[in-house]
Amino acid sequence: MKSGIAQSFLESINTSGAPAPQNEDKDVITPDSSTCTCCCRCGRVDSWRAAVGGRGHRRARSYTAPRTGISELTGIQWEPSKQAMVVEPPRSFAPGESPLEKLPVEVLGELYIPSAAAIPLPDTFPDEIIAQLSIDTQPSGYAPRNVDLISCLLTSRTIHVATINTLYSHITVPHSSIFSKFLTHVSKYPGLGTIVKRLDLSHFTSVGLGRSRQGNSEIQNLTSKTLLKCLELTPAIQEVLLQENLDDDIDENVLGKLFYGLPNLRAVDFCASSSKPFAESFTTAVTGLVDAPMNLGIRRLGLHECFTLPNSIYETLLPRLPQLTHLDVAHTRITDSALASIAESASLSHLNLGRCTQITGRGLVDFLTTHPAAKNLVFLNLSCDIARYRLLWEADVERLLPALPTTLKSLNLNGAKIRHSHAPLLLPLTKHLEELSIASADLSLQDINSFFRPAAPSSSPTRQTISPEEQTQPWTPSTLHYLDLSAIPAITQSSLFSASCILLSPGTSPLEVIELGDKAISALRECRNTNKRLGWVVKELGRRGWYVRDSHPAGGNVSGRRSWKMGAMWWGMRKCPVAWGEVGGLYGHYMFKK
């Protein structure tokens, strides 16, 4: 599917549409063709009649202009050939005998997964027929959603069963009233609760209802009791997505149900939950694991911005997650010993340790270079706020960069002490990374240029020297699509436009997004004509700003969707996803705005 340019946050995605042909040209005449479909007077199309020589006649401008808009300039009129349209009579089938109804339920639809991008999806995510009617729109208002699916419920019994599976597999709750309706319906028909695979409360808010958070809690639609009842009625649930607007309702009983009472649970996210009642309940629930020899089946755990949780809970919880693959503990109190306690049987693909002030650079590098769980990382965030704390110093960077796995696709080193001498260590990473963040690095423009073209030998002390072995090796192009150069003194509006900078040239493709600081973005915003001439545009969202390539040098638009992004289509995400789907709500804020 063709999508808009990178970082186009307002474009809507209809996941049910089939991809359009890439190289279709209806005006091409093949050698064997006897007709021409182009708009010309070649004489090979009976539908065209020239208004000369008795073959046609002229019409008044008021007649022809609204019809074609062509004849007033060319004198040619379009008269479609009158061919009889063959209409097949409608066929009727007995109930349950139509070709669609005879398909297996697994093919008709059981699980909705976006299929807009031509990317490989996991084998566990089938792409069914009924699921194509489900349009992944953000639940930001009160407009009816999944109207086509509701219509399918009234078609036949077979289609009804397939549609129910699709409709109830993923439950998204943006408001407490919708949660109340869902809970009432599942309580009346308990069989529907066994279909639910995901409970998504990441969009939940009381904003727009005319009520405060206190007033919303008094309505008693979504409370700790009703949330616990919902989990009890959905015993086969696999993913639960929670967030800070619900932290007062996530009590000890709810957490106990999540940890001990849902054997099929594979992903849970507590994004930004930081209230005192939540921290106390979480501590109590995890403390119950100390003397229990049990392991948990959770594979993807999100504790992003849960900074009030004590560091002791990580050393108790993490060793009991032997199948852990996604861990987001950004801005938490996790320590070196808690990282080392991760089960060796775990296989981490996504790890977010951004702004964790309780871990040290030495302990972090030891974990990433020696722990078996960190051998196949795909997404790694090690950013820090240098105004408060620097995680990686020069020696840590020199130890870490050569040891990073080649499976890595996204690496965030914002705030690390990166100097000119580290540029050769970064170069091999650009051959397999798609995202690289090196904000506040002490690099020159020539160092950054070297990621995209071979550095010429030079006697200048500011240019890196190339060994004879490196000169004989073939050059491998960069795979970077996104580059964060915020707070780098050498990167300014004037340096980007200078002749010595190659970042904006077509030769740096597939690079399409450069993230910059506020000062550089403000200066670039004023250079509209230059931006248009270079083919780049300024995009902004929340506190972040990007300089984005307006069109791909190879032609067409390239989708930003990747399997490791789990549904996100934009570059530079800062929150680790734990479930496949479109990004929105509070998760989108922490992933792309903050």
C-alpha positions in Angstrom: 0.0 0.0 0.0 1.2 3.5 -0.7 1.2 5.8 2.3 1.9 9.5 2.8 5.3 10.9 3.6 7.0 10.0 6.8 5.7 11.5 10.1 2.3 12.3 8.6 0.3 11.9 11.8 -3.1 12.9 10.6 -3.5 10.5 7.7 -6.2 7.9 8.1 -5.4 4.3 7.2 -8.1 2.0 5.7 -6.6 -1.4 6.4 -9.3 -3.1 4.4 -8.2 -1.8 1.0 -6.1 -3.9 -1.4 -2.8 -2.4 -2.6 -2.9 -0.6 -5.9 -0.7 -1.7 -8.8 2.6 0.0 -8.7 3.4 0.3 -12.4 0.1 0.4 -14.1 0.0 2.7 -17.2 -3.3 2.6 -19.1 -1.9 4.7 -22.0 0.9 2.4 -23.0 0.4 0.8 -26.5 1.7 -2.7 -26.8 3.0 -4.0 -30.1 0.2 -6.5 -30.3 -2.6 -4.1 -29.4 -5.1 -3.1 -32.1 -6.7 -0.3 -30.2 -5.4 2.7 -28.4 -6.8 3.9 -25.1 -4.9 7.2 -25.0 -6.5 10.7 -25.4 -5.3 11.4 -28.9 -6.5 11.5 -32.5 -4.7 8.5 -33.7 -7.8 7.1 -35.3 -7.6 3.7 -33.6 -10.5 4.4 -31.2 -14.0 4.4 -32.5 -15.2 6.5 -29.6 -13.3 9.6 -30.7 -14.6 11.7 -33.5 -12.8 14.7 -34.8 -14.9 17.8 -35.4 -13.7 18.1 -39.0 -14.2 16.5 -42.3 -17.8 15.5 -41.7 -16.8 12.9 -39.1 -18.2 14.9 -36.3 -19.8 18.2 -35.5 -19.1 21.1 -33.1 -21.3 21.8 -30.1 -21.8 25.0 -28.2 -19.3 25.7 -25.5 -22.0 25.6 -22.9 -22.7 22.0 -24.0 -19.2 20.6 -24.4 -17.3 22.3 -21.5 -19.2 20.7 -18.7 -19.0 17.3 -20.3 -15.3 17.1 -21.2 -13.5 20.4 -20.9 -11.5 19.3 -23.9 -13.5 20.2 -27.0 -13.2 24.0 -26.6 -9.5 23.7 -27.0 -9.1 20.8 -29.5 -12.4 20.6 -31.2 -12.6 16.9 -30.3 -15.7 15.5 -28.6 -16.0 12.4 -26.6 -18.9 10.1 -27.5 -18.8 6.8 -25.6 -19.5 3.8 -27.7 -22.9 2.4 -26.9 -22.4 -1.2 -26.0 -25.0 -3.3 -24.3 -24.2 -4.1 -20.7 -24.6 -7.7 -19.8 -26.2 -8.1 -16.4 -26.2 -11.5 -14.9 -29.4 -12.3 -13.0 -29.0 -12.5 -9.2 -28.5 -16.0 -7.9 -30.2 -17.1 -4.8 -28.9 -19.6 -2.3 -30.5 -21.5 0.5 -29.5 -20.5 4.0 -25.9 -21.7 4.6 -25.3 -22.7 1.0 -23.7 -19.6 -0.5 -20.0 -19.9 -1.4 -19.0 -17.4 1.3 -20.9 -19.2 4.0 -19.2 -22.5 3.1 -15.7 -21.1 3.8 -14.2 -22.2 7.1 -14.8 -19.9 10.1 -11.0 -19.5 10.4 -10.9 -18.1 6.9 -14.0 -15.9 7.3 -12.5 -14.1 10.3 -11.5 -14.7 13.8 -8.8 -12.1 14.6 -8.4 -8.6 13.3 -4.8 -7.6 12.3 -4.0 -4.6 10.1 -2.8 -5.7 6.6 -2.2 -2.3 5.1 1.6 -2.7 4.6 3.3 -5.3 2.5 5.3 -6.6 5.4 5.7 -10.1 6.8 3.3 -10.7 9.7 3.7 -13.4 12.3 2.1 -16.7 11.4 -0.2 -16.5 14.4 -1.9 -13.4 12.9 -4.1 -14.7 10.0 -5.6 -12.3 7.6 -9.3 -13.1 7.2 -12.2 -11.9 5.1 -14.5 -10.5 7.7 -11.6 -8.7 9.4 -11.1 -6.6 6.3 -14.3 -4.8 7.2 -12.8 -3.6 10.4 -11.3 -0.2 9.9 -8.7 0.7 12.5 -9.8 4.2 13.4 -8.9 6.0 16.5 -11.8 6.1 19.1 -11.5 9.8 19.6 -15.2 10.7 19.3 -18.6 9.3 19.6 -19.1 8.4 15.9 -20.2 4.8 15.3 -17.4 2.4 14.7 -17.4 -0.9 12.8 -20.7 -0.2 11.2 -20.1 -2.8 8.4 -19.3 -5.4 11.0 -22.6 -4.7 12.8 -24.4 -5.2 9.5 -22.8 -8.5 9.0 -24.3 -9.8 12.2 -27.7 -9.7 10.5 -26.6 -11.5 7.3 -26.8 -15.2 8.3 -25.9 -17.5 11.1 -22.6 -18.5 9.6 -21.5 -14.9 8.9 -22.8 -13.9 12.4 -20.5 -16.4 14.1 -17.5 -15.2 12.1 -18.3 -11.6 12.7 -18.8 -12.1 16.5 -15.3 -13.5 16.7 -13.8 -10.5 14.9 -16.0 -7.9 16.8 -15.2 -9.2 20.3 -11.6 -10.4 19.8 -10.2 -6.8 20.4 -12.2 -4.6 22.8 -11.3 -0.9 22.8 -12.7 1.2 25.6 -12.4 5.0 25.2 -15.1 6.0 27.8 -16.6 4.6 31.0 -20.0 4.4 29.4 -18.8 2.1 26.7 -17.1 -0.1 29.3 -20.4 -0.3 31.2 -22.2 -1.4 28.1 -19.6 -4.0 27.3 -19.6 -5.4 30.8 -23.4 -5.6 30.9 -23.5 -7.5 27.6 -20.8 -9.9 28.6 -22.4 -10.5 31.9 -25.7 -11.4 30.1 -23.9 -13.6 27.5 -20.8 -15.1 29.2 -19.9 -17.0 26.1 -18.8 -13.7 24.5 -16.2 -13.2 27.2 -14.3 -16.3 26.1 -13.8 -14.7 22.6 -12.0 -11.6 24.0 -8.3 -11.6 23.4 -7.4 -8.0 24.0 -8.8 -5.4 26.4 -7.5 -2.0 25.3 -7.9 0.8 27.8 -5.1 3.0 26.4 -7.6 5.5 25.0 -9.6 5.7 28.2 -10.3 9.3 29.3 -13.1 11.4 30.8 -12.1 14.4 28.7 -15.0 15.6 26.5 -17.7 14.1 28.8 -18.0 17.3 30.8 -16.8 15.5 34.0 -13.7 15.6 36.1 -11.8 12.5 37.2 -13.5 12.7 40.6 -16.9 12.9 39.0 -16.1 10.1 36.6 -15.2 7.8 39.6 -18.5 8.6 41.3 -20.5 7.2 38.4 -19.1 3.7 39.2 -18.9 2.6 35.6 -15.2 1.7 35.7 -13.9 0.9 39.1 -11.6 -1.6 40.6 -14.6 -3.9 41.2 -16.0 -3.6 37.7 -12.5 -4.0 36.2 -12.0 -7.2 38.2 -15.4 -8.5 37.2 -14.4 -7.8 33.5 -11.2 -9.8 33.9 -13.1 -12.7 35.5 -15.5 -12.8 32.5 -12.7 -12.9 30.0 -10.7 -15.9 31.0 -8.9 -16.3 27.6 -7.6 -12.8 27.4 -4.1 -12.4 26.2 -3.4 -8.7 26.2 -4.4 -6.0 28.7 -3.5 -2.4 28.0 -3.8 0.0 31.0 -2.6 3.5 31.7 -2.3 6.4 34.2 -6.0 7.4 34.0 -6.9 4.1 35.6 -4.1 3.8 38.2 -6.4 4.4 41.2 -8.6 1.5 39.9 -5.8 -1.0 39.6 -5.8 -2.4 43.1 -4.3 -5.4 44.7 -7.2 -7.7 43.5 -6.9 -6.6 39.9 -3.1 -7.1 39.9 -3.5 -10.5 41.5 -5.9 -11.5 38.8 -3.5 -10.3 36.1 -0.5 -12.1 37.6 -2.1 -15.3 38.9 -5.6 -15.8 37.5 -5.1 -15.4 33.7 -3.0 -18.3 32.4 -3.2 -17.1 28.8 -2.1 -13.5 29.5 0.9 -12.7 27.4 1.1 -8.8 27.4 0.3 -6.2 30.0 1.0 -2.5 30.0 0.7 -0.1 33.0 1.9 3.0 31.1 2.6 6.0 33.3 0.7 4.6 36.3 2.3 6.3 39.2 -0.2 7.1 41.9 0.5 6.1 45.5 -2.4 3.6 45.7 -1.1 1.9 42.5 2.5 1.6 43.8 1.3 0.2 47.1 -1.0 -2.4 45.4 1.7 -3.4 43.0 4.2 -3.9 45.7 1.8 -6.0 47.7 0.9 -8.2 44.7 4.5 -8.8 43.7 5.6 -9.5 47.3 3.3 -12.5 47.1 5.7 -14.0 44.6 8.7 -14.1 47.0 7.9 -17.5 48.5 6.0 -18.8 45.5 8.0 -21.1 43.1 5.7 -20.2 40.2 6.6 -18.5 37.0 4.4 -16.1 35.0 3.5 -16.5 31.3 3.8 -12.7 30.6 6.1 -12.1 27.6 5.6 -8.4 27.0 5.7 -6.1 30.1 5.2 -2.3 29.9 6.1 -0.2 33.0 6.9 3.0 31.1 7.1 6.0 33.4 6.0 4.0 36.5 8.6 5.9 38.5 7.0 5.4 41.9 7.4 1.6 42.0 10.3 0.6 44.4 13.4 -1.0 42.9 12.8 -4.2 45.0 9.8 -5.3 42.9 12.0 -5.7 39.8 14.3 -8.2 41.5 11.2 -10.2 42.5 9.2 -10.0 39.3 11.8 -10.2 36.4 13.3 -13.6 37.4 9.8 -15.1 37.2 9.3 -14.1 33.5 11.2 -16.9 31.7 9.6 -16.1 28.3 10.1 -12.3 28.4 10.6 -10.7 25.0 9.5 -7.0 25.5 10.5 -5.0 28.5 9.8 -1.2 28.8 11.0 0.2 32.2 11.8 3.7 31.0 12.0 6.3 33.8 11.7 3.8 36.6 13.9 2.8 39.5 15.3 -0.4 38.0 18.9 -1.2 39.1 21.9 -3.1 37.8 21.1 -6.1 40.0 17.5 -6.2 38.7 18.7 -6.3 35.1 21.1 -9.1 35.9 18.2 -11.0 37.6 16.4 -11.4 34.3 15.9 -15.1 33.5 18.5 -16.5 31.1 15.8 -18.3 29.2 14.3 -14.9 28.2 15.0 -13.6 24.7 14.6 -9.9 24.7 13.8 -8.2 21.3 12.6 -4.9 22.7 14.3 -3.2 25.7 13.6 0.4 26.9 15.9 1.7 29.6 15.6 5.4 28.8 16.0 7.9 31.7 16.7 5.2 34.3 18.8 6.9 36.8 19.4 4.0 39.2 21.5 1.9 36.7 25.1 2.6 35.9 26.9 2.6 32.6 29.2 -0.2 33.6 26.4 -2.4 34.9 24.4 -1.7 31.8 27.2 -2.6 29.4 28.0 -5.8 31.4 24.4 -6.9 31.0 24.2 -6.1 27.2 27.5 -7.8 26.5 27.2 -10.9 28.7 23.6 -11.8 29.5 22.1 -14.5 27.2 18.7 -12.6 27.1 20.3 -9.6 25.3 21.8 -11.4 22.3 18.9 -10.8 19.8 17.8 -7.2 20.5 15.9 -5.4 17.8 14.8 -2.2 19.7 17.1 -0.7 22.3 16.6 2.7 24.1 19.4 3.9 26.3 18.6 7.6 26.3 19.2 9.9 29.2 18.6 13.5 30.3 22.1 15.0 30.5 20.8 17.9 32.6 20.2 15.3 35.4 22.3 12.2 34.7 24.6 10.8 32.0 24.3 7.1 31.6 27.1 6.2 29.1 30.5 7.8 29.2 33.4 7.5 26.7 34.7 4.1 28.0 31.2 2.7 28.2 30.5 3.7 24.6 33.8 2.1 23.4 32.8 -1.2 25.1 29.2 -1.2 24.0 29.2 -0.3 20.3 31.3 -3.2 19.0 29.3 -5.7 21.0 25.8 -4.7 19.8 24.1 -7.5 17.8 23.4 -7.2 14.1 19.8 -7.9 14.7 19.4 -4.4 16.0 17.0 -2.1 14.0 16.5 0.8 16.4 19.2 2.3 18.7 18.7 5.3 21.0 22.0 6.7 22.5 20.7 10.2 23.2 22.8 11.8 25.9 25.7 9.3 25.6 29.3 10.8 25.6 29.9 10.2 21.9 33.0 11.8 20.4 34.8 12.0 17.1 36.8 8.8 17.9 33.5 6.9 18.2 32.4 7.6 14.6 34.3 4.5 13.1 32.5 2.4 15.8 29.1 3.8 14.8 29.7 3.2 11.0 29.1 -0.6 11.0 25.9 -0.1 12.9 24.5 2.1 10.1 24.6 -0.9 7.8 21.7 -2.6 9.6 20.1 0.0 11.8 16.9 1.8 10.6 16.8 4.2 13.5 19.7 5.9 15.2 19.5 8.6 17.9 22.7 10.3 18.9 21.4 13.6 20.3 24.0 15.7 22.2 26.9 13.8 20.5 30.1 15.7 20.0 30.4 14.9 16.3 31.3 17.1 13.3 29.4 17.4 10.1 32.1 15.3 8.4 31.6 12.5 11.0 27.9 12.4 10.2 28.5 12.5 6.4 30.8 9.5 6.8 27.7 7.4 7.6 26.5 7.8 4.1 29.6 8.0 1.9 33.2 6.8 2.2 35.4 9.4 3.9 38.1 10.7 1.6 41.7 10.3 2.9 42.8 13.6 4.4 45.7 15.0 6.4 43.4 17.2 8.4 43.2 16.3 12.0 39.4 16.8 12.0 39.0 14.1 9.3 39.1 10.4 10.3 41.9 8.4 8.7 41.2 5.3 6.7 43.4 2.2 6.9 44.6 0.4 3.7 42.3 -2.5 4.7 39.3 -0.3 4.8 40.1 1.3 1.5 40.0 -2.1 -0.3 36.7 -3.1 1.3 33.6 -2.4 -0.9 31.3 0.3 0.4 28.0 -0.8 1.9 25.2 1.8 1.7 23.5 3.0 4.9 20.1 1.5 5.9 19.2 4.4 8.1 15.6 5.9 7.6 15.7 8.0 10.8 18.5 10.0 12.4 18.2 12.1 15.6 20.7 14.9 15.6 19.1 17.1 18.3 21.4 19.3 20.4 24.5 18.6 18.2 26.3 22.0 17.9 27.6 21.2 14.3 24.0 20.6 13.0 22.2 23.9 12.3 20.0 25.3 9.6 23.0 26.9 7.9 25.1 23.8 8.0 22.4 21.6 6.6 22.1 23.9 3.6 25.8 24.2 3.1 27.6 22.5 0.2 29.6 20.3 2.6 26.5 18.6 4.0 25.1 15.6 2.0 22.3 14.7 4.4 19.6 16.3 2.3 20.9 14.9 -1.0 19.2 12.0 -2.8 22.3 9.9 -2.3 21.6 9.5 1.4 18.4 7.5 0.6 16.7 5.7 2.4 17.2 8.4 5.0 13.8 10.2 5.2 13.5 11.7 8.7 16.0 13.9 10.6 15.0 14.9 14.1 16.3 18.3 15.2 16.1 20.6 18.2 13.7 23.5 18.6 16.2 26.2 17.4 17.0 24.4 14.1 13.4 23.5 13.5 12.3 27.1 14.0 14.9 28.3 11.5 14.0 25.7 8.9 10.3 26.5 9.3 11.0 30.0 7.8 12.8 28.6 4.8 9.8 27.6 2.8 11.2 28.1 -0.7 14.5 26.4 0.1 12.6 23.5 1.7 10.5 23.1 -1.4 13.5 23.3 -3.7 15.4 20.6 -1.7 12.3 18.4 -1.3 12.1 18.5 2.5 9.4 19.7 4.8 9.1 20.5 8.5 6.9 18.3 10.7 6.1 18.9 14.4 4.1 17.1 17.0 4.1 17.8 20.7 7.6 18.7 21.9 9.3 17.1 18.9 10.2 18.4 15.4 11.4 16.6 12.3 12.9 17.5 8.9 11.2 15.0 6.5 12.0 14.1 2.9 8.9 15.1 0.9 9.3 12.5 -1.8 11.4 9.4 -2.1 14.2 9.6 -4.6 13.3 6.2 -6.1 9.7 7.5 -6.8 6.5 6.8 -5.0 6.0 6.7 -1.2 7.6 4.2 1.1 5.7 3.0 4.1 7.2 3.3 7.5 5.6 0.2 8.9 7.9 -2.5 10.1 7.2 -5.7 11.9 9.4 -4.7 14.9 7.2 -1.5 15.3 4.2 -3.7 15.9 1.8 -1.5 14.0 3.3 2.0 14.3 4.1 3.7 11.0 6.2 6.7 12.2 9.9 6.8 12.9 11.5 7.6 16.2 9.3 5.9 18.8 10.3 6.3 22.4 7.9 3.8 24.0 8.2 0.1 23.5 5.0 -1.4 22.1 3.6 -4.6 23.7 0.7 -5.2 21.4 0.2 -5.1 17.6 -2.1 -2.2 16.5 -2.4 1.4 15.5 -0.8 3.8 18.0 -3.0 6.4 19.7 -4.3 7.7 22.9 -1.9 8.1 25.8 0.5 5.5 24.2 0.9 7.7 21.2 1.7 10.7 23.4 4.6 8.9 25.1 5.8 7.2 21.9 5.9 10.2 19.6 5.0 13.4 21.3 7.2 13.5 24.4 
